[in-house]
Amino acid sequence: MDELERAIILAHDPSSDPALRSQALAFCTGVRTSGNPFDVVHRCLDLLLRSPHAPVLFWSLQSLHDSIVASYSCFPPSTLPSLRSSLLSLFSGPLSSPSTPPFLKNKLAQCITALIRIEYPAIWPTVLIDLIPNLNLQPPAGPTLSDMFARVLVVLDDDLLSQDYPRSPAELADAMRVKDAMRTQCISQVVRHWFDATTLYRISYPSVAAAVLDAAGRHITWIDIGLVANDAFLPLLFDLAISPVTVSGLRLAAAGCLQSIILKRMDWRPKISLLRSLNLNRVFSLEPGLLIKLASLVTTYASETLECYRKLGSSDPDGASSLELLEASLPSVFYVTENCQEDEVDPTFVFDFLSNYVSTMKNPSEKQLLYLGQILRVIRSQMSYHQTYRSSLDVLDKIGKEEEDQMAEHRKDLFSIFRGICRVAPDATQMFIRSMLMSSLSSPGESDVEDAEVALTMLYRYGETLSEEGIRKGFGHLHELVPMLLMARFSCHKHRLVALVYLETVTKYMKFVQENTQYVPHLLGAFLDERGLHHSNIYVSRRAGYLFMKAVKLLKTKLVPYLDSLLQSLQDTVAVFTRLDWANKDVKLSGTEDGSQIFEAVGLLIGMEDVPAEKQSNYLAALLNPLCQQMELVLSDAKVERIDETSTKALNLQQIIVALNALSKGFNERLVMSSRPAIGAMFKQTLDLVLRVLSIFPNVKPLRSKITSFLHRMIDILGLSIFPCLAMALKQLLVDNEVKDMVDFLLLVNQMISKFKTSVGSILEEVYPDIASRAFLILSQDAFQACPGGTTEELRELQELQKLLYTFLHVMASNDLSYVFIAPNCRQHLDSVMQLLLYTSCSHKDMQLRKACVQIFIKLIKDWCGNPSSEDKLPGFRSFVIDKFAPNCCLYSVLDKSFDFRDANTLLLFSEIMTAQKVMYEKFRDEFVINFVSKNLSTVHCPQDMAEQYYQKLQDNDLKALRSFYQSLIENLRHKQNGSLVFR
């Protein structure tokens, strides 16, 4: 054993000393990379001929392969004959023996293939002929050589010939050269070897025969199809594929060759002749157990006949023939699809085939309707959960969640096929669903969970293919199906899956009930009894509450006759909500389905004017009183117990206020404050109580957020009557505000201003100083520096607050509340606000914010600056506008190259800037002209004639012409300044 051999063994020994192993690896690498490349080849060949150690043999083969690929051009020509003869010797020598590990044989095949790619056919034209073991097929050498030759062909396909992998242009050229040479020189001999070896070894060496056919299947796609699709080869392949005694590996290899023949690319008419000649009826008639083993062959054949039919059409004789072949295969396709495992047939391939088949239909014949019925059965089978997951799907544990997610993904293709069938055969689809529903309804116990879930899912998906009008009018058999659905009580209804899809399906067909009001009681029953709100599973009952709210929104007045019984049914549900311990994680669900939707539904019901006034008051009192009592109970303990946001009392108060908020959504201001003032009084009392909660617990942020949402609703429905308590509430909402709190607060104030306008002025004068100081404290000056992009939640909230602050200032100005800015107790913040507006109008990257700030300036100029004959409301503001705003915003910021006239938002900002110039001229006249036209324009080297033209346009009443001229003026100045002038 020489030094290199010992180093290789040591380097591949995981139990050796790490330091020694590292040294050994370095030594091996040095041998491979240093010196003459062919010296490496020589050493590798020497080791391959004498070493018995697998690590040494593998290292040598790998190094030999790498040298051929990377350094062939450096090999002396005189050394190449010995390289070829050595490889041939290794091919037929000990390395190919049955005892040699497969990975070594495959690596040897890679070495031979690398040389074939370089030298065949120009330099080594006989390489494949030399490898074909035709002369000696008899054992023991024959099987060994045939196996080795098959490995070479497989590697040749993988590394060069196959089109299944991305190839470089050089690789594609080499592949074409090798294929062309093989076609003209030796492919017939190769095929003859495949036939002879398979025939000889099918019984005695079936694994070798399978390897030979596996290699053959890879090359059939590019050789002359007549070499294999003939009276000699086809009977052999079919015999191996369908014989019960054929071993599994050999059967699959034979079937793979038949698939390659079927997939052979050719014109459609010859393709039909080929497919017809295969006579696959002998496969379709096999007993089921054997047919399943050939599932991939069956589906491939069906797919190819379908493709022929789609290309040729039914009016063409060959197209009609392809349809006959297709229909002969369909029963077998349906069978294997329903009964095979995923490793036996590719589901995606089959689903694509079924989808394409359905898409060929326009007006299905009777026979095609039968096939569509079979496809529906396939869909049902593929959509069904396995019963082993039944318990996990009910409690939705980790296993159940994973299975649900996987099934949702698996069903996507199935739903696509199902939609296609619904389109071409709606009646057949409806009758299929009806049959499934009837079968599930008659099944005892919980044995039919999976079938019931699929039946309801298909009915739901069918509804998705219908228009709203189709559902409303009861298209097809819906007049039978929907009542059956509404009255359905499955024996497995307690299962979460069934209950949820049932409620979703009922909701899908609510428009039918809207048109057919005789079914309203059945619809209400589905939502209110143990199938919905009273279901034992909290996920189901909460979902039922949300869906019931949607039903109420849709049906509304049609539910008035059932109001008494409906509210009685809900009484216990409402009572339970007020008694729940919301600190218990078992009652908290993610998302919006927290149970409050039932209050929104009730509010929508009792908030209708169709409900008599006295009844309406009684209904509302029955709902408000328990909720208010719960709050009173918490408040009575407030003095002796401090609560935080995670305490039970805080969480319970939050949910009660959420329920109150939801309940109020059914009422409007006209009803509450005009036609039914008693209702308004009840909400006003409730608001007073909620604001007591705020005053006692002002620092519990989640609770304060819920109270803010409730105030939004009270502003909407109580109108001006809310004013007495509004100022104090707003001040309490400003206590210890952080970014998110300030966002919520400004949304509330903006709503208040938009609704009440100048009526809210006195309240704003009280709270504006706190708003301004708090906002400027949270938003440092850096926050206004164009808001650099980011993904953190904190940055997003800061950006949102920034935008809302501008919106707040804009809403104040546009609703005639600008006097608040200059009120005595507010004026301290005026300079900061003006500097902020000026900076943003000139430099912010958000053009919409800049536009809003310009609009604010326009309104302030109109409000605060008098005409030449009258006094200004704010001394000094006129000078600020002329000296700062006019040049910086209307000239320098526009000249900056970042002001892009090709951008739509920038053009809108530009329009506002031109409006501002027009307003300034109308208000200030000569004072504006002297400063802006004579002074500012000259500083940017504006030609005198263009300045005079601008002045003339300014005096005219054509704002569009002024805007067009000013844009051309700016572009002309930019050209002269080369875009270098920026905001000063």
JOHUTA-V191449 format. One record per residue. N is the residue number from 0. RES is the residue in three letters. SS is DSSP state (H for helix, E for strand, C for the rest). Layout:
n & res & ss
N & RES & SS
N & RES & SS
//
This chain:
n & res & ss
0 & MET & C
1 & ASP & C
2 & GLU & H
3 & LEU & H
4 & GLU & H
5 & ARG & H
6 & ALA & H
7 & ILE & H
8 & ILE & H
9 & LEU & H
10 & ALA & H
11 & HIS & C
12 & ASP & C
13 & PRO & C
14 & SER & C
15 & SER & C
16 & ASP & C
17 & PRO & H
18 & ALA & H
19 & LEU & H
20 & ARG & H
21 & SER & H
22 & GLN & H
23 & ALA & H
24 & LEU & H
25 & ALA & H
26 & PHE & H
27 & CYS & H
28 & THR & H
29 & GLY & H
30 & VAL & H
31 & ARG & H
32 & THR & H
33 & SER & C
34 & GLY & C
35 & ASN & C
36 & PRO & H
37 & PHE & H
38 & ASP & H
39 & VAL & H
40 & VAL & H
41 & HIS & H
42 & ARG & H
43 & CYS & H
44 & LEU & H
45 & ASP & H
46 & LEU & H
47 & LEU & H
48 & LEU & H
49 & ARG & H
50 & SER & C
51 & PRO & C
52 & HIS & C
53 & ALA & H
54 & PRO & H
55 & VAL & H
56 & LEU & H
57 & PHE & H
58 & TRP & H
59 & SER & H
60 & LEU & H
61 & GLN & H
62 & SER & H
63 & LEU & H
64 & HIS & H
65 & ASP & H
66 & SER & H
67 & ILE & H
68 & VAL & H
69 & ALA & H
70 & SER & H
71 & TYR & H
72 & SER & H
73 & CYS & H
74 & PHE & C
75 & PRO & C
76 & PRO & H
77 & SER & H
78 & THR & H
79 & LEU & H
80 & PRO & H
81 & SER & H
82 & LEU & H
83 & ARG & H
84 & SER & H
85 & SER & H
86 & LEU & H
87 & LEU & H
88 & SER & H
89 & LEU & H
90 & PHE & H
91 & SER & H
92 & GLY & C
93 & PRO & H
94 & LEU & H
95 & SER & H
96 & SER & C
97 & PRO & C
98 & SER & C
99 & THR & C
100 & PRO & C
101 & PRO & H
102 & PHE & H
103 & LEU & H
104 & LYS & H
105 & ASN & H
106 & LYS & H
107 & LEU & H
108 & ALA & H
109 & GLN & H
110 & CYS & H
111 & ILE & H
112 & THR & H
113 & ALA & H
114 & LEU & H
115 & ILE & H
116 & ARG & H
117 & ILE & H
118 & GLU & H
119 & TYR & C
120 & PRO & C
121 & ALA & C
122 & ILE & C
123 & TRP & C
124 & PRO & C
125 & THR & C
126 & VAL & H
127 & LEU & H
128 & ILE & H
129 & ASP & H
130 & LEU & H
131 & ILE & C
132 & PRO & C
133 & ASN & C
134 & LEU & C
135 & ASN & C
136 & LEU & C
137 & GLN & C
138 & PRO & C
139 & PRO & C
140 & ALA & H
141 & GLY & H
142 & PRO & H
143 & THR & H
144 & LEU & H
145 & SER & H
146 & ASP & H
147 & MET & H
148 & PHE & H
149 & ALA & H
150 & ARG & H
151 & VAL & H
152 & LEU & H
153 & VAL & H
154 & VAL & H
155 & LEU & H
156 & ASP & H
157 & ASP & H
158 & ASP & H
159 & LEU & H
160 & LEU & H
161 & SER & C
162 & GLN & C
163 & ASP & C
164 & TYR & C
165 & PRO & C
166 & ARG & C
167 & SER & C
168 & PRO & H
169 & ALA & H
170 & GLU & H
171 & LEU & H
172 & ALA & H
173 & ASP & H
174 & ALA & H
175 & MET & H
176 & ARG & H
177 & VAL & H
178 & LYS & H
179 & ASP & H
180 & ALA & H
181 & MET & H
182 & ARG & H
183 & THR & H
184 & GLN & H
185 & CYS & C
186 & ILE & H
187 & SER & H
188 & GLN & H
189 & VAL & H
190 & VAL & H
191 & ARG & H
192 & HIS & H
193 & TRP & H
194 & PHE & H
195 & ASP & H
196 & ALA & H
197 & THR & H
198 & THR & H
199 & LEU & H
200 & TYR & H
201 & ARG & H
202 & ILE & H
203 & SER & H
204 & TYR & C
205 & PRO & H
206 & SER & H
207 & VAL & H
208 & ALA & H
209 & ALA & H
210 & ALA & H
211 & VAL & H
212 & LEU & H
213 & ASP & H
214 & ALA & H
215 & ALA & H
216 & GLY & H
217 & ARG & H
218 & HIS & H
219 & ILE & C
220 & THR & C
221 & TRP & C
222 & ILE & C
223 & ASP & C
224 & ILE & H
225 & GLY & H
226 & LEU & H
227 & VAL & C
228 & ALA & C
229 & ASN & C
230 & ASP & C
231 & ALA & C
232 & PHE & H
233 & LEU & H
234 & PRO & H
235 & LEU & H
236 & LEU & H
237 & PHE & H
238 & ASP & H
239 & LEU & H
240 & ALA & H
241 & ILE & H
242 & SER & C
243 & PRO & C
244 & VAL & C
245 & THR & C
246 & VAL & C
247 & SER & H
248 & GLY & H
249 & LEU & H
250 & ARG & H
251 & LEU & H
252 & ALA & H
253 & ALA & H
254 & ALA & H
255 & GLY & H
256 & CYS & H
257 & LEU & H
258 & GLN & H
259 & SER & H
260 & ILE & H
261 & ILE & H
262 & LEU & C
263 & LYS & C
264 & ARG & C
265 & MET & C
266 & ASP & C
267 & TRP & H
268 & ARG & H
269 & PRO & H
270 & LYS & H
271 & ILE & H
272 & SER & H
273 & LEU & H
274 & LEU & H
275 & ARG & H
276 & SER & H
277 & LEU & H
278 & ASN & C
279 & LEU & C
280 & ASN & H
281 & ARG & H
282 & VAL & H
283 & PHE & H
284 & SER & C
285 & LEU & C
286 & GLU & C
287 & PRO & H
288 & GLY & H
289 & LEU & H
290 & LEU & H
291 & ILE & H
292 & LYS & H
293 & LEU & C
294 & ALA & H
295 & SER & H
296 & LEU & H
297 & VAL & H
298 & THR & H
299 & THR & H
300 & TYR & H
301 & ALA & H
302 & SER & H
303 & GLU & H
304 & THR & H
305 & LEU & H
306 & GLU & H
307 & CYS & H
308 & TYR & H
309 & ARG & H
310 & LYS & H
311 & LEU & H
312 & GLY & C
313 & SER & C
314 & SER & C
315 & ASP & C
316 & PRO & H
317 & ASP & H
318 & GLY & H
319 & ALA & H
320 & SER & H
321 & SER & H
322 & LEU & H
323 & GLU & H
324 & LEU & H
325 & LEU & H
326 & GLU & H
327 & ALA & H
328 & SER & H
329 & LEU & H
330 & PRO & H
331 & SER & H
332 & VAL & H
333 & PHE & H
334 & TYR & H
335 & VAL & H
336 & THR & H
337 & GLU & H
338 & ASN & H
339 & CYS & C
340 & GLN & C
341 & GLU & C
342 & ASP & C
343 & GLU & C
344 & VAL & C
345 & ASP & C
346 & PRO & H
347 & THR & H
348 & PHE & H
349 & VAL & H
350 & PHE & H
351 & ASP & H
352 & PHE & H
353 & LEU & H
354 & SER & H
355 & ASN & H
356 & TYR & H
357 & VAL & H
358 & SER & H
359 & THR & C
360 & MET & C
361 & LYS & C
362 & ASN & C
363 & PRO & C
364 & SER & C
365 & GLU & H
366 & LYS & H
367 & GLN & H
368 & LEU & H
369 & LEU & H
370 & TYR & H
371 & LEU & H
372 & GLY & H
373 & GLN & H
374 & ILE & H
375 & LEU & H
376 & ARG & H
377 & VAL & H
378 & ILE & H
379 & ARG & H
380 & SER & H
381 & GLN & H
382 & MET & H
383 & SER & C
384 & TYR & C
385 & HIS & C
386 & GLN & H
387 & THR & H
388 & TYR & H
389 & ARG & H
390 & SER & H
391 & SER & H
392 & LEU & H
393 & ASP & H
394 & VAL & H
395 & LEU & C
396 & ASP & C
397 & LYS & H
398 & ILE & H
399 & GLY & H
400 & LYS & H
401 & GLU & H
402 & GLU & H
403 & GLU & H
404 & ASP & H
405 & GLN & H
406 & MET & H
407 & ALA & H
408 & GLU & H
409 & HIS & H
410 & ARG & H
411 & LYS & H
412 & ASP & H
413 & LEU & H
414 & PHE & H
415 & SER & H
416 & ILE & H
417 & PHE & H
418 & ARG & H
419 & GLY & H
420 & ILE & H
421 & CYS & H
422 & ARG & H
423 & VAL & H
424 & ALA & C
425 & PRO & H
426 & ASP & H
427 & ALA & H
428 & THR & H
429 & GLN & H
430 & MET & H
431 & PHE & H
432 & ILE & H
433 & ARG & H
434 & SER & H
435 & MET & H
436 & LEU & H
437 & MET & H
438 & SER & H
439 & SER & H
440 & LEU & H
441 & SER & C
442 & SER & C
443 & PRO & C
444 & GLY & C
445 & GLU & C
446 & SER & C
447 & ASP & C
448 & VAL & H
449 & GLU & H
450 & ASP & H
451 & ALA & H
452 & GLU & H
453 & VAL & H
454 & ALA & H
455 & LEU & H
456 & THR & H
457 & MET & H
458 & LEU & H
459 & TYR & H
460 & ARG & H
461 & TYR & H
462 & GLY & H
463 & GLU & H
464 & THR & C
465 & LEU & C
466 & SER & C
467 & GLU & H
468 & GLU & H
469 & GLY & H
470 & ILE & H
471 & ARG & H
472 & LYS & H
473 & GLY & C
474 & PHE & C
475 & GLY & C
476 & HIS & C
477 & LEU & H
478 & HIS & H
479 & GLU & H
480 & LEU & H
481 & VAL & H
482 & PRO & H
483 & MET & H
484 & LEU & H
485 & LEU & H
486 & MET & C
487 & ALA & C
488 & ARG & C
489 & PHE & C
490 & SER & C
491 & CYS & C
492 & HIS & C
493 & LYS & C
494 & HIS & C
495 & ARG & H
496 & LEU & H
497 & VAL & H
498 & ALA & H
499 & LEU & H
500 & VAL & H
501 & TYR & H
502 & LEU & H
503 & GLU & H
504 & THR & H
505 & VAL & H
506 & THR & H
507 & LYS & H
508 & TYR & C
509 & MET & H
510 & LYS & H
511 & PHE & H
512 & VAL & H
513 & GLN & H
514 & GLU & H
515 & ASN & C
516 & THR & H
517 & GLN & H
518 & TYR & H
519 & VAL & H
520 & PRO & H
521 & HIS & H
522 & LEU & H
523 & LEU & H
524 & GLY & H
525 & ALA & H
526 & PHE & H
527 & LEU & H
528 & ASP & C
529 & GLU & C
530 & ARG & C
531 & GLY & C
532 & LEU & C
533 & HIS & C
534 & HIS & C
535 & SER & C
536 & ASN & C
537 & ILE & H
538 & TYR & H
539 & VAL & H
540 & SER & H
541 & ARG & H
542 & ARG & H
543 & ALA & H
544 & GLY & H
545 & TYR & H
546 & LEU & H
547 & PHE & H
548 & MET & H
549 & LYS & H
550 & ALA & H
551 & VAL & H
552 & LYS & H
553 & LEU & H
554 & LEU & H
555 & LYS & H
556 & THR & H
557 & LYS & H
558 & LEU & H
559 & VAL & H
560 & PRO & H
561 & TYR & H
562 & LEU & H
563 & ASP & H
564 & SER & H
565 & LEU & H
566 & LEU & H
567 & GLN & H
568 & SER & H
569 & LEU & H
570 & GLN & H
571 & ASP & H
572 & THR & H
573 & VAL & H
574 & ALA & H
575 & VAL & H
576 & PHE & H
577 & THR & H
578 & ARG & H
579 & LEU & C
580 & ASP & C
581 & TRP & C
582 & ALA & C
583 & ASN & C
584 & LYS & H
585 & ASP & H
586 & VAL & H
587 & LYS & C
588 & LEU & C
589 & SER & C
590 & GLY & C
591 & THR & C
592 & GLU & C
593 & ASP & C
594 & GLY & C
595 & SER & C
596 & GLN & H
597 & ILE & H
598 & PHE & H
599 & GLU & H
600 & ALA & H
601 & VAL & H
602 & GLY & H
603 & LEU & H
604 & LEU & H
605 & ILE & H
606 & GLY & C
607 & MET & C
608 & GLU & C
609 & ASP & C
610 & VAL & C
611 & PRO & C
612 & ALA & H
613 & GLU & H
614 & LYS & H
615 & GLN & H
616 & SER & H
617 & ASN & H
618 & TYR & H
619 & LEU & H
620 & ALA & H
621 & ALA & H
622 & LEU & H
623 & LEU & H
624 & ASN & H
625 & PRO & H
626 & LEU & H
627 & CYS & H
628 & GLN & H
629 & GLN & H
630 & MET & H
631 & GLU & H
632 & LEU & H
633 & VAL & H
634 & LEU & H
635 & SER & H
636 & ASP & C
637 & ALA & C
638 & LYS & C
639 & VAL & C
640 & GLU & C
641 & ARG & C
642 & ILE & C
643 & ASP & C
644 & GLU & C
645 & THR & C
646 & SER & C
647 & THR & H
648 & LYS & H
649 & ALA & H
650 & LEU & H
651 & ASN & H
652 & LEU & H
653 & GLN & H
654 & GLN & H
655 & ILE & H
656 & ILE & H
657 & VAL & H
658 & ALA & H
659 & LEU & H
660 & ASN & H
661 & ALA & H
662 & LEU & H
663 & SER & H
664 & LYS & C
665 & GLY & C
666 & PHE & C
667 & ASN & C
668 & GLU & H
669 & ARG & H
670 & LEU & H
671 & VAL & H
672 & MET & H
673 & SER & H
674 & SER & H
675 & ARG & C
676 & PRO & H
677 & ALA & H
678 & ILE & H
679 & GLY & H
680 & ALA & H
681 & MET & H
682 & PHE & H
683 & LYS & H
684 & GLN & H
685 & THR & H
686 & LEU & H
687 & ASP & H
688 & LEU & H
689 & VAL & H
690 & LEU & H
691 & ARG & H
692 & VAL & H
693 & LEU & H
694 & SER & H
695 & ILE & H
696 & PHE & C
697 & PRO & C
698 & ASN & C
699 & VAL & C
700 & LYS & H
701 & PRO & H
702 & LEU & H
703 & ARG & H
704 & SER & H
705 & LYS & H
706 & ILE & H
707 & THR & H
708 & SER & H
709 & PHE & H
710 & LEU & H
711 & HIS & H
712 & ARG & H
713 & MET & H
714 & ILE & H
715 & ASP & H
716 & ILE & H
717 & LEU & H
718 & GLY & H
719 & LEU & H
720 & SER & H
721 & ILE & H
722 & PHE & H
723 & PRO & H
724 & CYS & H
725 & LEU & H
726 & ALA & H
727 & MET & H
728 & ALA & H
729 & LEU & H
730 & LYS & H
731 & GLN & H
732 & LEU & H
733 & LEU & C
734 & VAL & C
735 & ASP & C
736 & ASN & C
737 & GLU & C
738 & VAL & H
739 & LYS & H
740 & ASP & H
741 & MET & H
742 & VAL & H
743 & ASP & H
744 & PHE & H
745 & LEU & H
746 & LEU & H
747 & LEU & H
748 & VAL & H
749 & ASN & H
750 & GLN & H
751 & MET & H
752 & ILE & H
753 & SER & H
754 & LYS & H
755 & PHE & H
756 & LYS & H
757 & THR & H
758 & SER & H
759 & VAL & H
760 & GLY & H
761 & SER & H
762 & ILE & H
763 & LEU & H
764 & GLU & H
765 & GLU & H
766 & VAL & H
767 & TYR & H
768 & PRO & H
769 & ASP & H
770 & ILE & H
771 & ALA & H
772 & SER & H
773 & ARG & H
774 & ALA & H
775 & PHE & H
776 & LEU & H
777 & ILE & H
778 & LEU & C
779 & SER & C
780 & GLN & H
781 & ASP & H
782 & ALA & H
783 & PHE & H
784 & GLN & C
785 & ALA & C
786 & CYS & C
787 & PRO & C
788 & GLY & C
789 & GLY & C
790 & THR & C
791 & THR & C
792 & GLU & H
793 & GLU & H
794 & LEU & H
795 & ARG & H
796 & GLU & H
797 & LEU & H
798 & GLN & H
799 & GLU & H
800 & LEU & H
801 & GLN & H
802 & LYS & H
803 & LEU & H
804 & LEU & H
805 & TYR & H
806 & THR & H
807 & PHE & H
808 & LEU & H
809 & HIS & H
810 & VAL & H
811 & MET & H
812 & ALA & H
813 & SER & H
814 & ASN & C
815 & ASP & C
816 & LEU & C
817 & SER & H
818 & TYR & H
819 & VAL & H
820 & PHE & C
821 & ILE & C
822 & ALA & C
823 & PRO & C
824 & ASN & C
825 & CYS & C
826 & ARG & H
827 & GLN & H
828 & HIS & H
829 & LEU & H
830 & ASP & H
831 & SER & H
832 & VAL & H
833 & MET & H
834 & GLN & H
835 & LEU & H
836 & LEU & H
837 & LEU & H
838 & TYR & H
839 & THR & H
840 & SER & H
841 & CYS & H
842 & SER & H
843 & HIS & C
844 & LYS & C
845 & ASP & C
846 & MET & H
847 & GLN & H
848 & LEU & H
849 & ARG & H
850 & LYS & H
851 & ALA & H
852 & CYS & H
853 & VAL & H
854 & GLN & H
855 & ILE & H
856 & PHE & H
857 & ILE & H
858 & LYS & H
859 & LEU & H
860 & ILE & H
861 & LYS & H
862 & ASP & H
863 & TRP & H
864 & CYS & C
865 & GLY & C
866 & ASN & C
867 & PRO & C
868 & SER & C
869 & SER & C
870 & GLU & C
871 & ASP & C
872 & LYS & C
873 & LEU & C
874 & PRO & C
875 & GLY & C
876 & PHE & H
877 & ARG & H
878 & SER & H
879 & PHE & H
880 & VAL & H
881 & ILE & H
882 & ASP & H
883 & LYS & H
884 & PHE & H
885 & ALA & H
886 & PRO & H
887 & ASN & H
888 & CYS & H
889 & CYS & H
890 & LEU & H
891 & TYR & H
892 & SER & H
893 & VAL & H
894 & LEU & H
895 & ASP & C
896 & LYS & C
897 & SER & C
898 & PHE & C
899 & ASP & C
900 & PHE & C
901 & ARG & C
902 & ASP & C
903 & ALA & H
904 & ASN & H
905 & THR & H
906 & LEU & H
907 & LEU & H
908 & LEU & H
909 & PHE & H
910 & SER & H
911 & GLU & H
912 & ILE & H
913 & MET & H
914 & THR & H
915 & ALA & H
916 & GLN & H
917 & LYS & H
918 & VAL & H
919 & MET & H
920 & TYR & H
921 & GLU & H
922 & LYS & H
923 & PHE & H
924 & ARG & C
925 & ASP & H
926 & GLU & H
927 & PHE & H
928 & VAL & H
929 & ILE & H
930 & ASN & H
931 & PHE & H
932 & VAL & H
933 & SER & H
934 & LYS & H
935 & ASN & H
936 & LEU & H
937 & SER & H
938 & THR & H
939 & VAL & C
940 & HIS & C
941 & CYS & C
942 & PRO & C
943 & GLN & H
944 & ASP & H
945 & MET & H
946 & ALA & H
947 & GLU & H
948 & GLN & H
949 & TYR & H
950 & TYR & H
951 & GLN & H
952 & LYS & H
953 & LEU & H
954 & GLN & H
955 & ASP & C
956 & ASN & C
957 & ASP & C
958 & LEU & H
959 & LYS & H
960 & ALA & H
961 & LEU & H
962 & ARG & H
963 & SER & H
964 & PHE & H
965 & TYR & H
966 & GLN & H
967 & SER & H
968 & LEU & H
969 & ILE & H
970 & GLU & H
971 & ASN & H
972 & LEU & H
973 & ARG & H
974 & HIS & H
975 & LYS & H
976 & GLN & H
977 & ASN & C
978 & GLY & C
979 & SER & C
980 & LEU & C
981 & VAL & C
982 & PHE & C
983 & ARG & C
//
